[in-house]
Amino acid sequence: MKTINTSHSNKNRSLLIWKIALGSTISWEIAQLFGSHHPYLAPLSVILCIQSTFNKSVRISIKRIVGTVIGIFVTVLITSHVKITGFNLGLIILLGCFITKWLKFDRIAIHHTAITILFVFVFEHKSKHYAIDRMRDTLIGVVVIVLIQLVWSLIMKRKKSQ
């Protein structure tokens, strides 16, 4: 019995690895097609949003999008008026995360808000394309992984019904 569970677990992990690799490849190429200066952001969403089921992937993807939108909005409004310092970063994260909490989003959305604020705060000063790339590439990565999960779940459903 233990061998069967281990075998099944290994198949699931192998499938996960294939989905991550495929999704990362596709999302990077699409991001580049859309003119991204930071195409690595699309595979980042693939890697962070892939879950064991289609529904779980959709839920985490929505939270990633919410956190990204809030993080970009708060950061872009404030960063042009402040210097890059740890203190200012902390204040912006505090504000953005409390906005996310006030809007009644959960811990995962709060984490994505904080991550977005960190990177937009630092990189937008160096590259005026970062915030736009972050939003577009996040959406690309999310759409790619949700489509991969959808196709896979349809294949599995069809396989079970046969």
N, C-alpha and C positions, 0 to 999 in steps of 0.2 A: 504494500500500500504506500509506503514511504517513497519508493522509487517512482510510482505514478505521479505523486504530488510534486516531486522534484523535477520530473520530466515536464510536467505541465507548467511549472513555474519557470523553467528554463525556456520553454517555447514562448511564454508570455514576455519574458525579458528580451528574447531575441526579436520578437515582433515589435516591441517598444523601440528597440535600437533601430530597426528598419524604418519605422514610422518617423522617428526623429531625424534620421539621415535623409530620407526622402523629402520630408517636409522642409528641412533646412536647405536642401539643394534647390527645391522649387521656389521657396519663398525668397531666397537670396537672388535668384535669377529674375524673378518678377520685380523685386525691389529695384534692381539695376535697370530693368526695362523702363520703370517709371521714373528713372533719373535720380535715385537715391545716392547721396554722398556717403551714407552710412548703411549699406545693405545688410550688415551683420545684425541690425536691429530686428529684421524680419525673422531670421532663424531663432533669435533670442525668444521671441514670442512663441514660436513653435515649441521650443524646448521647455519653456515655463508653463505652457498651457496644455500640453498633452497629458491626458489622464487615462485611466483604465477603460472608461466608457465614453461614448459620444456625449451623453448628457452631462457628465462631469467635465468634459473638455469644454462644452459650451458654457457651463456655469463659470468656470475659471477664466475663460476668454472674456466673458462680459465684465468680470471684475477687473481684469487687466486693462480693458478698454476704459472703464470708468476711472480707474486710478491714473491711467495715462492722460486722459482728458483733464482731470482735475489738476494733476501735477503740472502739466504744460500751462494751463490757464493761470494758475497761481504764480508759477515761476516767471513766465513771460511778462506778467503784469508788474512784477517787483524787480527782477534782476537788472533791468536797465537803470535802476535808481540806486543800486547798492554795489559795493565792492565784493569780490569773492573772498569771503572769510568763513571760518568755521562757525563763528557766532551768527552771521547772516544766514548761512545754510541751515543752522539749527532753528532759527526763527521761521524761515520759510517752510521747513518741514513741519514744524509745530502748527503753523497756520493751515497748510494744505491738509495735513492729517486730521486736524479738528474739523475742517470743512467736510472731509470725507465722512467722519463720524457723525457730524450734524446732519448730513444727508442720509444717515442710517445705513451706510454700507458697512460690511464686515471687516474683519482683520485682514483678509487677503487683499481687499481693495485698498485698505490703508497702507499695506506694505508696497503695493504697486504705485500708489501715490508718492510715497517716500522715495522709492527707487527712481521714479521719473523726475522728481524734483532734484535729486542729487545730480543726475546726469545732465539734465537740461541746464541747471544752474552752472555747472562747470563747462560744458561743451558749447553752449549757445554763445558764450563770450568769444570762443575760438572759431566757431563756424556758425554763421547766421542761418545755416540750413538745418541745424540739428533738431530743433523743435518740430519743424514740418516733417523731416525725415522720420523722427520718432513716432509721430502720429500715423503717418502713411504706412510705414514699415510695420508698426504694431498691428494695424488693420490687415495688412497683407499676410503676416505670419498667422494671425488668428483665423483668417478665412481659409488659408491653406490647411491648417491642422484640423479645423472643423470639417472641411471637405474630405480629408483623408479619413477621419474618424467616421464620417457618414458613410462613405463608400465601404469601408471595412465592416461597419455594423450591418449594412445591407447585404454584403457578401455572406456574413456569418448567419444572418437571419434566413437567407435563401438556402444555405447549406443545411441548417437545422430542419427546415421544412421538407427537405428531400428524403 
